[in-house]
Every structure is written in C-alpha cells, then in structure tokens.
Amino acid sequence: MSIEYVLIHSTNSREEILIMGSILEAHGIKFKVQQESIGKLYAIASDGLGEARLFVAEEDADRAIRLLNDMEQEQAQEQE
C-alpha cells in the first residue's frame, strides 16, 4: 500500500522547511521535502526558483498542521 503525501507548507527558505521537518520527525510524522533543483544547486530563492515544499502523509496532515501552527504561535509569543 502506497502512502499518499499532501502539501502542507511551501516557502523560499529550505532551512525553514528542514526545521519544520525536524519537529514533525520528533513527533513521529513522516515527511518529504521537495525543492526546485536550480534552487538547491545555486541557493536561489526568487520567483518560485528554489521554492521548498513540505509534504506529509495524508493521514497525518491535520496533526502536522496543528503542530506547526502551535510552533509558530509559540515563537510569536516569545518575540513579544
């Protein structure tokens, strides 16, 4: 049985995606990162070049989104 992955976040920051992936991994959520190849090669992030996308298994999508939203809210509160 193959796992269906769904897009939950995209950004021009590969580092942001990798941090998010680490959080998901810590909670047992499998993920995939996809980045447009020229962005990886030349570290370009402009007009869609270098866009990084974070995918999770469809069955984990709601939980993953909640975890990442909670993380963002905590960071915002810390900055206040």
N, C-alpha and C positions, 0 to 999 in steps of 0.2 A: 504494500500500500504506500503510495507516494504522498508526501506532505505538501499541502498547498500553502504557499507563502503569500502574504499580503504586505503591501507597502504601508508602513506606519509613520515614516518621517523621511524628509529629504532636506538637504542643506548643502551649501558650498563648503562646509567645514568637515573634512574627513575626521579630524580629531574629535569633534562633537559626536559624530556617529560612533566612533570607537568607544568613547566614554559611555554613551548610551548602551552600546553592546555589552560593555563590562557589567553594567548594572543589571541588564537582562540576564546575562550569564550567571551572575551571583544569585539570581532568583530561579535558576533552572529553566530559563526560557531560551530556546534555540533561536538563533537569528542568522541572517545573511546580510552582508554589506555588498553593495554593488556601486561601482564608481565608473564614470565615463573614462575611458582609457587615456585620453590625452591629459586629463587632469592628474592622473596618477603619475604619468611619465614626466610631465613638466611642472607639476604642482600648480596648475592653473585652476582658478575658480571664478569664472566670469561668464555671464550669459548662458548658463547651462553647461558650459565646459567645466568638467571637474566635479559636477554635482554628485554627491554621495547619497545613496538611498539605503534605508534600513528596512529590512523585511523580517517578519516573524511568521511562525506557523499560524494559520487562520484561527485555530482553536485557542491560541494564546494571545491573540491581538488585543482583546479588551483588557486583559490583565496587564499586558505590556504597556499599553497606552496609559492606564491608571498609574503604574509605577513611574513612568517617565514624567507624567503631569505632576505627580507628587514631588518628584525630584526638582522640577522647575519651580514649583511653589516654595519649596524649602530654600532654594537658592535665592529667590526673590526676597523672602523674609529676612534672610541673613544679610542681604545688601541694604536693607532699610535701616 
